[in-house]
Amino acid sequence: MMIYMLAAAMMLTMLIATAFTLHEEATKMRLNENARKSRPFGLR
């Protein structure tokens, strides 16, 4: 029974970590897109 509880806790922890990572990546991509839109002629 203890192994099942440990496995469930680890699975829940990994799901939460995945959600936070996906949110961070989406934020980073959004910031990159906004920076690209603000420089229409590329880098200077």
Residue pairs with C-beta under 8 A, 6 or more apart in sequence:
none
